[in-house]
Amino acid sequence: MSVLTPPPPTSPSAPAPEPAPEPAPRTTAEVRRRTRRTLPSPGRMLAWTVMGGIVLITLLPFYWIVRTALSSNTALTTDPSSPLPVDFSWGGFERVFGLQSTEEALAQGGSGGSLNFWRYLFNSTIVATMVTVCQVMFSAMAAYAFARLRWRGRDKVFGLFLAGLMVPAIFTLLPNFVLIKQLGLIDTLTGIALPTMFMTPFAVFFLRQFFMNLPRELEEAALLDGAGKVRIFFQLLLPTAAAPMMTLGILTYITAWNDYFWPLMVSYSDSSRVLTVALNIFRSQTPQSGTDWAGLMAATLVAALPMLLLFGVFARRIVNSIGFTGIK
């Protein structure tokens, strides 16, 4: 008489068996079907094609600036449609950095005009830094008051403050100019920076969205430990908001660096002239031969290079911070 023995129980800690490998295709139809699965869909290929076209169109002006800056100004008009630099030359950059005399600049087709590049670069750096540091700090204080403090009429005041986004900047130019003139700050770096040194509606709205997303328990725990509102703001919330504040600082710095119309109104000498205004004056210094396009494009490229590097380094941080604050 035979006895049937049950299979031994499996241990719960035993590793799970590995899945069986997928069998190799046996027919030609099966191979084609699997190949079609690995190829992207036509919609995805069309999307990538359109995106690549948009990127090329966006980069084309930058490429044309580089191509013109590396061309000789005298030979530039002989082949204006050439995609490559015409009679390759570093003369445009040498004129920007003051490495050419007036005679050499005229011989290479330059305007012969002077561009005190390092002085204008220093002025742009000072103005952009003043605007960025002050605007980020004051906007953070206002955003904290609108997001975390409770006071009567807070939402109505914030709505009225936010309505400033709909006021065109051209409407505030004349009142700001009269105010700066009465303060005696015309033709000074402080006069250029002052109208935008304090908070702006966008900056306050940007940081308020971040402060509103912070958990209340974090602030309540600090209050139980005896911390006041000021201490909570400087020692608890500001370090937490480092990422969005850095994003706002980068955006503010780029905006202040590229500002043109307001510095043109209030600066009249080299002591307060910034790069954007200086480039226009350099373009207007045209001799009888015409504009020094090679020098002008070289100066434009050098002036834009710091902002391109800044945005390239922090691009991912900017996108992540904007998504975290809920701004779409």
C-alpha positions in Angstrom: 0.0 0.0 0.0 1.5 3.4 -1.2 1.3 6.6 1.0 0.9 10.0 -0.7 3.1 12.6 1.0 2.1 16.4 0.7 4.7 18.8 -0.8 6.8 20.6 1.8 5.5 24.1 2.8 7.2 27.1 1.4 8.9 29.4 3.8 7.4 33.0 3.9 10.8 34.4 3.9 11.8 32.5 0.7 12.6 34.7 -2.3 9.8 35.0 -4.9 10.5 33.0 -8.0 11.8 35.0 -11.0 9.4 35.5 -13.8 10.0 33.4 -16.8 11.8 35.2 -19.7 9.6 36.3 -22.6 9.9 33.8 -25.4 11.7 34.8 -28.5 9.5 35.7 -31.5 9.1 32.8 -33.8 7.4 34.3 -36.9 8.1 37.4 -39.0 4.7 39.0 -38.2 5.5 38.7 -34.5 8.9 40.4 -35.0 7.3 43.3 -37.0 4.6 43.7 -34.3 7.2 44.0 -31.5 9.3 46.5 -33.6 6.2 48.7 -34.1 5.8 48.7 -30.3 9.3 50.1 -29.8 8.8 53.0 -32.3 7.3 56.3 -31.1 3.8 57.1 -32.2 3.2 59.5 -35.1 1.7 62.1 -32.7 4.8 62.0 -30.5 7.1 62.3 -33.5 5.1 65.3 -34.7 5.3 66.9 -31.3 9.1 66.4 -31.1 9.4 67.9 -34.6 7.4 71.0 -33.7 9.3 71.4 -30.5 12.6 71.1 -32.4 11.4 73.8 -34.9 10.5 76.2 -32.1 13.9 75.7 -30.4 15.7 76.4 -33.7 13.6 79.6 -34.3 14.3 80.7 -30.7 18.1 80.2 -31.1 18.3 81.7 -34.5 18.7 85.4 -33.3 21.4 84.4 -30.9 23.3 82.5 -33.6 22.9 85.6 -35.9 24.4 87.8 -33.2 27.4 85.6 -32.8 27.8 85.3 -36.6 27.7 89.2 -37.0 30.0 89.8 -34.0 32.7 87.5 -35.5 32.5 89.1 -38.9 34.6 92.0 -40.2 32.5 95.1 -40.4 34.0 96.2 -43.7 33.2 92.8 -45.4 29.8 92.3 -43.7 27.9 94.1 -46.5 29.6 92.0 -49.2 27.8 88.8 -48.3 24.9 89.7 -45.9 23.1 86.4 -46.4 26.0 84.1 -45.5 25.3 81.8 -42.6 29.0 81.9 -41.5 31.0 84.9 -40.3 32.1 87.0 -43.2 35.9 87.6 -43.1 36.3 86.2 -39.6 37.6 88.8 -37.2 37.8 89.5 -33.4 37.8 93.2 -34.1 34.2 93.8 -32.7 35.2 92.3 -29.4 38.4 94.3 -29.3 36.5 97.5 -29.8 34.1 96.6 -27.0 36.9 96.0 -24.5 38.8 99.1 -25.6 41.7 97.2 -27.1 41.7 99.1 -30.4 42.6 102.7 -31.1 40.3 105.0 -33.0 42.5 104.7 -36.1 42.4 100.9 -36.0 38.7 100.8 -35.4 38.0 103.1 -38.4 40.4 100.9 -40.5 38.3 97.8 -39.7 35.0 99.6 -40.5 34.2 100.5 -36.9 32.4 103.6 -35.8 35.4 105.0 -33.9 33.1 105.8 -31.0 34.1 104.9 -27.5 32.3 102.4 -25.2 33.4 102.5 -21.6 32.3 98.9 -21.2 33.6 98.1 -17.7 32.1 101.3 -16.3 28.7 100.5 -17.7 29.0 96.9 -16.6 29.7 98.1 -13.1 26.7 100.4 -13.1 24.4 97.6 -14.4 25.7 95.2 -11.7 25.1 97.8 -8.9 21.6 98.7 -10.0 20.5 95.1 -10.6 21.9 94.0 -7.2 20.2 96.9 -5.3 16.9 96.2 -6.9 17.1 92.4 -6.4 18.2 92.4 -2.7 15.7 95.1 -1.6 12.7 93.9 -3.6 13.0 90.3 -2.5 13.3 91.2 1.2 10.5 93.7 1.2 8.3 91.5 -0.9 8.9 88.6 1.5 7.8 90.7 4.5 4.6 91.8 2.7 3.8 88.3 1.5 4.2 87.0 5.1 1.8 89.7 6.3 -0.8 88.8 3.6 -0.4 85.0 4.0 0.2 84.3 7.7 -1.0 87.3 9.8 -4.6 87.9 10.5 -5.8 91.5 10.5 -9.0 93.2 9.5 -9.4 93.9 5.7 -6.4 91.8 4.8 -8.0 90.2 1.7 -9.5 93.4 0.5 -6.1 95.2 0.8 -4.4 92.4 -1.0 -7.0 92.5 -3.8 -6.4 96.2 -4.2 -2.7 95.7 -4.1 -2.9 93.0 -6.7 -4.8 95.3 -9.0 -1.5 97.0 -9.6 -0.7 94.2 -12.0 -3.2 95.7 -14.4 -1.7 99.2 -14.4 0.7 99.6 -17.4 4.2 100.6 -16.4 4.1 103.6 -18.8 1.5 105.3 -16.6 3.8 105.4 -13.6 6.9 106.8 -15.5 6.0 110.5 -15.2 5.0 110.5 -11.5 8.2 108.5 -10.7 10.3 111.0 -12.7 8.8 113.9 -10.8 9.4 112.2 -7.5 13.0 111.3 -8.3 13.7 114.8 -9.5 12.3 116.4 -6.3 14.5 114.0 -4.3 17.5 115.2 -6.2 18.4 111.7 -7.5 18.4 112.4 -11.3 21.6 111.0 -12.9 22.4 108.7 -10.0 22.3 104.9 -9.6 20.0 105.2 -6.7 17.5 107.2 -8.8 17.5 104.4 -11.4 17.0 101.7 -8.8 14.6 103.4 -6.4 11.2 103.0 -8.2 11.6 99.2 -8.3 13.6 98.7 -5.1 10.5 98.0 -3.0 7.9 95.4 -3.5 6.0 94.7 -6.7 2.6 93.0 -7.0 4.0 90.0 -8.8 6.8 89.5 -6.2 4.3 89.6 -3.3 1.9 87.3 -5.0 4.6 84.9 -5.9 5.9 84.6 -2.3 2.4 84.7 -0.8 1.5 81.5 -2.7 4.5 79.7 -1.1 3.8 80.9 2.5 0.1 79.9 2.2 1.2 76.3 1.4 3.3 75.9 4.6 1.6 73.9 7.3 0.1 75.9 10.2 1.6 73.4 12.7 5.1 74.6 11.9 4.2 78.1 13.1 2.1 77.0 16.0 5.0 74.8 17.4 7.3 77.9 17.3 4.7 80.0 19.1 4.4 77.3 21.8 8.2 77.6 22.2 7.9 81.3 22.9 8.9 82.7 19.5 7.4 85.9 18.4 6.2 86.8 14.9 9.4 88.6 13.9 11.5 85.7 15.1 9.3 83.2 13.3 9.6 85.1 10.1 13.4 85.5 10.1 14.5 82.3 11.7 11.8 79.8 10.5 10.0 81.0 7.4 12.8 82.7 5.5 15.1 79.7 5.5 12.2 77.5 4.4 11.5 79.9 1.6 15.1 80.0 0.3 14.2 78.3 -3.0 11.3 80.5 -4.1 13.2 83.6 -2.9 16.2 82.6 -5.0 13.9 82.1 -8.0 12.3 85.5 -7.5 15.8 87.0 -7.1 17.0 85.6 -10.4 13.9 86.8 -12.3 14.2 90.2 -10.7 17.9 90.5 -11.5 17.3 89.6 -15.1 14.4 92.2 -15.4 16.5 94.9 -13.7 19.5 94.1 -16.0 17.4 94.4 -19.1 15.5 97.5 -18.2 16.0 100.2 -20.7 13.4 103.0 -20.8 13.6 104.2 -17.2 17.4 104.3 -17.1 17.3 106.2 -20.4 15.0 108.9 -18.7 17.1 109.5 -15.6 20.8 108.9 -16.6 22.7 111.5 -18.5 26.4 110.8 -17.9 28.8 107.8 -17.7 28.6 107.9 -13.9 25.0 106.5 -14.0 24.7 105.0 -17.5 23.9 101.3 -17.6 24.7 98.8 -20.4 21.4 98.8 -22.1 21.5 102.6 -22.6 25.1 102.6 -23.5 24.5 100.1 -26.4 22.0 102.5 -27.9 24.4 105.4 -27.7 27.2 103.3 -29.2 24.9 102.4 -32.1 24.2 106.1 -32.7 27.9 107.0 -33.0 27.9 106.2 -36.7 30.5 107.6 -39.0 29.9 108.2 -42.7 30.4 104.5 -43.4 27.4 103.4 -41.4 26.7 101.5 -38.2 29.4 99.3 -36.6 27.2 96.2 -36.6 30.1 93.9 -35.7 31.0 96.0 -32.6 27.3 96.5 -31.7 26.6 92.7 -31.8 29.8 91.9 -29.9 28.7 94.4 -27.2 25.2 93.0 -27.1 26.5 89.4 -26.8 28.9 90.4 -24.0 26.1 92.2 -22.1 23.7 89.3 -22.5 26.2 86.6 -21.6 25.9 87.0 -17.8 22.1 86.7 -17.9 22.3 83.6 -20.2 24.7 81.9 -17.9 22.6 82.8 -14.8 19.4 81.4 -16.3 21.2 78.3 -17.7 22.6 77.4 -14.3 19.3 78.0 -12.3 16.7 77.1 -15.0 15.7 73.8 -13.3 15.4 75.5 -9.9 13.2 78.3 -11.4 10.8 75.8 -13.0 10.6 73.7 -9.8 9.9 76.7 -7.6 7.2 78.1 -9.9 5.5 74.7 -9.8 5.8 74.4 -6.0 4.2 77.8 -5.5 1.2 76.8 -7.5 1.6 79.5 -10.3 0.8 77.9 -13.7 
